[in-house]
């Protein structure tokens, strides 16, 4: 049940990020998706993937793969956020 809740939280976070970023400027979209990846999506997804993998290989220690998955997703969200903050938008004349 906990695995399904983790996937549900990640999906809900992605849906809310998509909803808020619809119709926004590119930099704003990057900021929204960066924050969404860092806060709700990365911990929930890492937890769910880690437990799913541990169950599939029938080894509880294999669940520690979540400690490798979380920083990868979190850092990708941080990169998106930083690009959204510091990239200049092109002005059309």
Helices and strands as residue ranges (DSSP letters): H 2-21, H 26-36, I 37-41, H 42-57, G 60-65, H 66-86
